[in-house]
Amino acid sequence: MFRLTSIAIASVTLLGAVHPAAPEPETPFTESAEAVLVEVPVRVSDRHGNPIRGLEAKDFEVFDDGKKQEILAVDAIDLARKARQPGAPAEPLNPAARRHFLILFDFSFAHPKAILQAQRAAREFVLSGLSDTDFAAVATYSVEHGMKLLMTFTSDRVQLSRAIDTLGLLPTEDLAKDPLSFAFDTARTLPTSARIGQKESQAAAITETLQTLQQVSRARYDQYARLRVRRLTESLGDLASALDSVSGRKDIIYLSEGFESRLVTGTRDTELEREWIISGEQWKVDGDKRFGNTTLQDDIRQVGDLFRRSDCVLHAVDIGGLRLDPETTTVDNPAENSLFELVQPTGGEVLRGSNDFRGQLDRLVAATSLVYVLSFRPARSGTEGKYHALRVKVKAPGARVVSRAGYYERPPFRLLSPLERNLVAADVIANEIPVSDIPARLRASPQPDASGLARVPVLIDIPGGALLAHQVGDRLPVEIYVYAHDASGALRDYFTQTVSVDLALHRDRLTRGGLRYFGQLALAPGNYRIRALVRNGQNGRMGLAVEDVRVPDFSGRQPYVAPLLFLDSSSPGIFVRGRMLEAGAPRGAPDRVTLLPTPGPDLLPAALPEMRSGSPAHVSLVAYYFGEPQNDALKIGAQILTEEGRPLEEGDVRVLERSPSDSEGRQVLMVAFTPERLSPGRYSLRLILRDASTGKGGHASAPFLVR
């Protein structure tokens, strides 16, 4: 019979959340050189703001630090014409052309009831105003707590609307602790009647919290008015710098009432001040009051520069215009010009004095629907983080060109802030950017569970040599992020972990056998896209693996064959088992151990085994609801498929052992497979199982490499 084993390495430390390792002191870093292709998203509109279509490479000129560049390609992406038919698969989109909307709620310069009005409008925009190719994110700002990113850029409307509903101010039963901020709240949805009462109580709680923040602000406003504005500009500058890590143009929708513009621009002379000036008593005039604060003016100009350099545009929505409550409605708004002062240097606009928030955002979406992506290959200076000024010209009469003001040469990973590191990883996952510094391999295998949600064990196979490339020191932090999104793009489950490997003890094992990580998801029946990102937390090298997985409905107990799992007899390397939650159990519950069926401790699962023609391999086949194998009624066949999935030939397989059905209707077959006369390349093995007594059957496959 089979021995069910779970292998653990005592000296491998498992951490519950990702904390990228700081570089060891007095240790030099080595960074690899790279050929860089710069992609510049450009929006071209006429005098009326309508996109100009039909432009080609000959219509553009690009200058990098004043030097004209050869445009290698122009990709015209018309998002208005890319509407996807319901049920159709999403087309891949260049990340540089994708629209990114960051909805930023300002708690410090807005009345609580105005924020609630903006909250409702923002939720409506996220749920029905965005196209299926758009990404959105949610953040909040307050003087007391600074800038907080609640949701990273994603197409998941469920998580985005949940973040907007609570604004991060309300405790929930299951607030996610996702370091990349894809998951805001993974609690199950309540029934409709319960949600209504919940929303009413949420609104009251949010209002109370905002009023408390506002009272704190009012108590300090007179003394620290300009300091508060300066903190706002500093936070906006930090945000712009961090967003440079995200591909493409970022449109920040800033929901605020603004501050008193006199703090920046000054006020008109009073009659008394004019008399002082005429009489030569200028020293009596308050310069900041009359001419504005030059420090704040410089801060705002610098923020504008940072936004343009990071390809960000700040659009301010004067949510005072959304207020319907007489208590918060004012005739004279002393802050009416401050929003303009903020957005004008970034190239944005102010949407003010209107309750048609959705309509104005719809116009913004329409105006940004056409994007031209210009590609060129610049000369590298070799200076880390060097800034290059960009200028784009268009040969079209009356054309208005909007493009980023410049770009930075890629800074080394060690200089990125924690937020920038997270945004880089999230950008790769969300856009499925094909990074392969670490060629990780992924296998997922749904299994039935009594809870109604399937257990989906996930195996990530990570080559040791790639993990160790450019590694310095004996502490290797391996960051692992795994997310499962359904067909609508909604996040259904995830896990993240950092594995810290002591190389003083395990460098040789890692080099020979790599690292194999085994985690688990809990998913309802349906089709899923599983994305796994692996990153060296010291130097930033990473790799992305993606797999489509179908989770069947196990409730009918129909015969089912789980995806095959090759078992590798090569060097064991390092095997790490993550937390295994009972399917449907809340996070923090005791873990459930899901063991792997292996015939011996020297055989470990492999996501993509490397084989030699003529050499046998072990394959684990797990079947459900086929009944007991009696009188050889259970028949097995095999096919070898090409990389494209076409049948090539029959496979040479034989059953070594089989287990009886357990209480869950599962039986495990250990199969020997020998590839014969196969040229080097990638193939798949398909095993076909049929119950001759009932006529029922199923099949499953797994990829393998022939060297």
Secondary structure as the mmCIF struct_conf table of DSSP 4:
data_model
#
loop_
_struct_conf.conf_type_id
_struct_conf.id
_struct_conf.beg_label_comp_id
_struct_conf.beg_label_asym_id
_struct_conf.beg_label_seq_id
_struct_conf.end_label_comp_id
_struct_conf.end_label_asym_id
_struct_conf.end_label_seq_id
STRN STRN1 ARG A 3 THR A 5
TURN_TY1_P TURN_TY1_P1 ALA A 10 SER A 11
HELX_LH_PP_P HELX_LH_PP_P1 VAL A 12 VAL A 12
STRN STRN2 THR A 13 LEU A 15
BEND BEND1 GLY A 16 ALA A 17
HELX_LH_PP_P HELX_LH_PP_P2 PRO A 20 GLU A 24
TURN_TY1_P TURN_TY1_P2 PRO A 25 GLU A 26
STRN STRN3 VAL A 38 SER A 45
TURN_TY1_P TURN_TY1_P3 ARG A 47 HIS A 48
BEND BEND2 GLY A 49 GLY A 49
HELX_LH_PP_P HELX_LH_PP_P3 ASN A 50 ASN A 50
STRN STRN4 PRO A 51 PRO A 51
HELX_LH_PP_P HELX_LH_PP_P4 ILE A 52 ARG A 53
HELX_RH_3T_P HELX_RH_3T_P1 ALA A 57 ASP A 59
STRN STRN5 PHE A 60 ASP A 64
TURN_TY1_P TURN_TY1_P4 ASP A 65 GLY A 66
STRN STRN6 LYS A 67 GLN A 69
STRN STRN7 ALA A 73 ASP A 78
HELX_RH_3T_P HELX_RH_3T_P2 LEU A 79 ARG A 81
HELX_LH_PP_P HELX_LH_PP_P5 ALA A 83 GLN A 85
TURN_TY1_P TURN_TY1_P5 PRO A 86 GLY A 87
HELX_LH_PP_P HELX_LH_PP_P6 ALA A 88 PRO A 92
HELX_RH_3T_P HELX_RH_3T_P3 PRO A 95 ALA A 97
BEND BEND3 ARG A 98 ARG A 98
STRN STRN8 HIS A 100 ASP A 106
BEND BEND4 PHE A 107 PHE A 107
TURN_TY1_P TURN_TY1_P6 SER A 108 PHE A 109
BEND BEND5 ALA A 110 ALA A 110
HELX_RH_AL_P HELX_RH_AL_P1 PRO A 112 GLU A 124
HELX_RH_PI_P HELX_RH_PI_P1 PHE A 125 GLY A 129
BEND BEND6 LEU A 130 LEU A 130
TURN_TY1_P TURN_TY1_P7 ASP A 132 THR A 133
STRN STRN9 PHE A 135 SER A 142
TURN_TY1_P TURN_TY1_P8 VAL A 143 HIS A 145
STRN STRN10 GLY A 146 THR A 154
BEND BEND7 SER A 155 SER A 155
HELX_RH_AL_P HELX_RH_AL_P2 ARG A 157 THR A 166
TURN_TY1_P TURN_TY1_P9 LEU A 167 GLY A 168
BEND BEND8 LEU A 170 LEU A 170
TURN_TY1_P TURN_TY1_P10 GLU A 173 ASP A 174
STRN STRN11 LEU A 175 LEU A 175
TURN_TY1_P TURN_TY1_P11 PRO A 179 LEU A 180
BEND BEND9 SER A 181 PHE A 182
BEND BEND10 PHE A 184 PHE A 184
STRN STRN12 ASP A 185 ASP A 185
HELX_LH_PP_P HELX_LH_PP_P7 ALA A 187 PRO A 191
HELX_RH_AL_P HELX_RH_AL_P3 THR A 192 LEU A 243
TURN_TY1_P TURN_TY1_P12 ASP A 244 SER A 245
BEND BEND11 VAL A 246 GLY A 248
STRN STRN13 LYS A 250 SER A 256
TURN_TY1_P TURN_TY1_P13 SER A 261 SER A 261
HELX_RH_AL_P HELX_RH_AL_P4 ARG A 262 THR A 265
HELX_LH_PP_P HELX_LH_PP_P8 ARG A 268 THR A 270
HELX_RH_AL_P HELX_RH_AL_P5 GLU A 271 ILE A 278
TURN_TY1_P TURN_TY1_P14 SER A 279 GLY A 280
HELX_RH_3T_P HELX_RH_3T_P4 GLN A 282 LYS A 284
BEND BEND12 VAL A 285 VAL A 285
HELX_RH_AL_P HELX_RH_AL_P6 GLY A 287 PHE A 291
HELX_RH_AL_P HELX_RH_AL_P7 THR A 294 ARG A 309
TURN_TY1_P TURN_TY1_P15 SER A 310 ASP A 311
STRN STRN14 CYS A 312 ASP A 318
HELX_RH_3T_P HELX_RH_3T_P5 ILE A 319 LEU A 322
HELX_RH_3T_P HELX_RH_3T_P6 PRO A 326 THR A 328
BEND BEND13 VAL A 331 ASP A 332
TURN_TY1_P TURN_TY1_P16 PRO A 334 ASN A 337
HELX_RH_AL_P HELX_RH_AL_P8 SER A 338 VAL A 343
HELX_RH_3T_P HELX_RH_3T_P7 GLN A 344 THR A 346
TURN_TY1_P TURN_TY1_P17 GLY A 347 GLY A 347
STRN STRN15 VAL A 350 LEU A 351
BEND BEND14 GLY A 353 GLY A 353
BEND BEND15 ASN A 355 ASN A 355
HELX_RH_AL_P HELX_RH_AL_P9 PHE A 357 ALA A 367
TURN_TY1_P TURN_TY1_P18 THR A 368 THR A 368
BEND BEND16 SER A 369 SER A 369
STRN STRN16 LEU A 370 PHE A 376
HELX_LH_PP_P HELX_LH_PP_P9 PRO A 378 ARG A 380
TURN_TY1_P TURN_TY1_P19 GLU A 384 GLY A 385
STRN STRN17 TYR A 387 VAL A 394
BEND BEND17 ALA A 396 ALA A 396
TURN_TY1_P TURN_TY1_P20 PRO A 397 GLY A 398
STRN STRN18 ARG A 400 SER A 403
BEND BEND18 ALA A 405 ALA A 405
STRN STRN19 GLY A 406 TYR A 408
HELX_LH_PP_P HELX_LH_PP_P10 GLU A 409 PRO A 412
HELX_RH_3T_P HELX_RH_3T_P8 PHE A 413 LEU A 415
BEND BEND19 LEU A 416 LEU A 416
HELX_RH_AL_P HELX_RH_AL_P10 PRO A 418 ASN A 431
TURN_TY1_P TURN_TY1_P21 GLU A 432 GLU A 432
STRN STRN20 SER A 436 SER A 436
BEND BEND20 ASP A 437 ILE A 438
STRN STRN21 ARG A 441 ALA A 444
STRN STRN22 GLN A 447 GLN A 447
TURN_TY1_P TURN_TY1_P22 ALA A 450 SER A 451
BEND BEND21 GLY A 452 LEU A 453
STRN STRN23 ALA A 454 ILE A 462
HELX_RH_AL_P HELX_RH_AL_P11 GLY A 464 LEU A 468
TURN_TY1_P TURN_TY1_P23 ALA A 469 HIS A 470
BEND BEND22 GLY A 473 ASP A 474
STRN STRN24 ARG A 475 ASP A 486
TURN_TY1_P TURN_TY1_P24 ALA A 487 SER A 488
BEND BEND23 GLY A 489 GLY A 489
STRN STRN25 LEU A 491 ASP A 502
HELX_RH_AL_P HELX_RH_AL_P12 LEU A 503 GLY A 513
STRN STRN26 LEU A 515 LEU A 523
BEND BEND24 PRO A 525 PRO A 525
STRN STRN27 GLY A 526 ASN A 536
TURN_TY1_P TURN_TY1_P25 GLY A 537 ASN A 539
STRN STRN28 MET A 542 VAL A 551
HELX_RH_3T_P HELX_RH_3T_P9 PHE A 554 GLY A 556
STRN STRN29 TYR A 560 VAL A 561
HELX_LH_PP_P HELX_LH_PP_P11 ALA A 562 LEU A 564
STRN STRN30 LEU A 565 ASP A 568
BEND BEND25 SER A 570 SER A 570
STRN STRN31 ILE A 574 ARG A 577
STRN STRN32 LEU A 581 LEU A 581
HELX_LH_PP_P HELX_LH_PP_P12 GLU A 582 GLU A 582
TURN_TY1_P TURN_TY1_P26 ALA A 583 GLY A 584
HELX_LH_PP_P HELX_LH_PP_P13 ALA A 585 PRO A 586
TURN_TY1_P TURN_TY1_P27 ARG A 587 GLY A 588
BEND BEND26 ALA A 589 ALA A 589
HELX_LH_PP_P HELX_LH_PP_P14 PRO A 590 PRO A 590
STRN STRN33 ASP A 591 ASP A 591
STRN STRN34 LEU A 596 THR A 598
BEND BEND27 PRO A 599 GLY A 600
TURN_TY1_P TURN_TY1_P28 PRO A 601 ASP A 602
STRN STRN35 LEU A 604 ALA A 606
BEND BEND28 ALA A 607 LEU A 608
STRN STRN36 GLU A 610 MET A 611
TURN_TY1_P TURN_TY1_P29 SER A 613 GLY A 614
STRN STRN37 ALA A 617 TYR A 624
BEND BEND29 TYR A 625 TYR A 625
TURN_TY1_P TURN_TY1_P30 ASN A 631 ASP A 632
STRN STRN38 LEU A 634 LEU A 641
TURN_TY1_P TURN_TY1_P31 GLU A 643 GLU A 644
BEND BEND30 GLY A 645 GLY A 645
STRN STRN39 PRO A 647 GLU A 650
STRN STRN40 ASP A 652 ARG A 658
HELX_LH_PP_P HELX_LH_PP_P15 SER A 659 SER A 661
TURN_TY1_P TURN_TY1_P32 SER A 663 GLU A 664
BEND BEND31 GLY A 665 GLY A 665
STRN STRN41 ARG A 666 THR A 674
BEND BEND32 ARG A 677 ARG A 677
HELX_LH_PP_P HELX_LH_PP_P16 LEU A 678 SER A 679
BEND BEND33 PRO A 680 PRO A 680
STRN STRN42 GLY A 681 ASP A 691
TURN_TY1_P TURN_TY1_P33 ALA A 692 THR A 694
STRN STRN43 GLY A 697 VAL A 706
#
